[in-house]
Amino acid sequence: AASVADARPLVAVHRTVAEGSTIGVHAQYRWNAVREFDGGPGVVVAHIFTVESGRIVSAVELTQPIQTETASGNDMVSSQRPLVPQEDPERSRTTAERIMTEFLPGDTSLKNVLLGDYVQHNPLIPDGADGIAGFVESIGGAKNDYRWTIAEGGLAWSFARYHAQPSIGVPALVAVDIWNFDAAGRVAEHWAVL
């Protein structure tokens, strides 16, 4: 039997962000959630590394099976909007924090301030500001225990534990939300690993 290394499981690294001692890597692999090659669509993974003195001292991995049918019709990993480098990643971080702590928990009145008509890659949510606002309203808010955001240019990663959503059959889960911002500082594209 071929080893995992011989099978070349990595499909692609799609995006990375680094800030301070934290590095995030958004990647796609050929195996399934239990690292078996079953011929399916594979998984998307958010790797979170902490680096000290040039060495990885901790690693966290969130893995989600790739869903080929999504509410938006978009796949879970591609990019459809350009990355916009910004001199000040603080704007990206601040907007991501507001999305996580204000908008997602239920203040959808902020949709036009924080969100553009963006491309959605979370398989549960339709495209655009109206799509995610409608989703948030339909579940009574995506309550979460927000932990942190790292940002590099116009890309930000947020880490949180989302509360269970029994109305749509989703248990409590840990997630990474990845936000790509446009030149105006609003979300242009969003990916999630749940």
Rosetta blueprint (number, residue, H / E / L):
1 A L
2 A L
3 S L
4 V L
5 A L
6 D L
7 A L
8 R L
9 P L
10 L E
11 V E
12 A E
13 V E
14 H E
15 R E
16 T E
17 V E
18 A E
19 E E
20 G L
21 S L
22 T E
23 I E
24 G E
25 V E
26 H E
27 A E
28 Q E
29 Y E
30 R L
31 W L
32 N L
33 A L
34 V L
35 R L
36 E L
37 F L
38 D L
39 G L
40 G L
41 P L
42 G L
43 V E
44 V E
45 V E
46 A E
47 H E
48 I E
49 F E
50 T E
51 V E
52 E E
53 S L
54 G L
55 R E
56 I E
57 V E
58 S E
59 A E
60 V E
61 E E
62 L E
63 T E
64 Q E
65 P E
66 I L
67 Q L
68 T L
69 E L
70 T L
71 A L
72 S L
73 G L
74 N L
75 D L
76 M L
77 V L
78 S L
79 S L
80 Q L
81 R L
82 P L
83 L L
84 V L
85 P L
86 Q L
87 E L
88 D L
89 P H
90 E H
91 R H
92 S H
93 R H
94 T H
95 T H
96 A H
97 E H
98 R H
99 I H
100 M H
101 T H
102 E H
103 F H
104 L L
105 P L
106 G L
107 D L
108 T H
109 S H
110 L H
111 K H
112 N H
113 V H
114 L H
115 L E
116 G E
117 D E
118 Y E
119 V E
120 Q E
121 H L
122 N L
123 P L
124 L L
125 I L
126 P L
127 D L
128 G H
129 A H
130 D H
131 G H
132 I H
133 A H
134 G H
135 F H
136 V H
137 E H
138 S H
139 I L
140 G L
141 G L
142 A L
143 K L
144 N E
145 D E
146 Y E
147 R E
148 W E
149 T E
150 I E
151 A E
152 E E
153 G L
154 G L
155 L E
156 A E
157 W E
158 S E
159 F E
160 A E
161 R E
162 Y E
163 H L
164 A L
165 Q E
166 P H
167 S H
168 I H
169 G L
170 V E
171 P L
172 A L
173 L E
174 V E
175 A E
176 V E
177 D E
178 I E
179 W E
180 N E
181 F E
182 D L
183 A L
184 A L
185 G L
186 R L
187 V E
188 A E
189 E E
190 H E
191 W E
192 A E
193 V E
194 L L
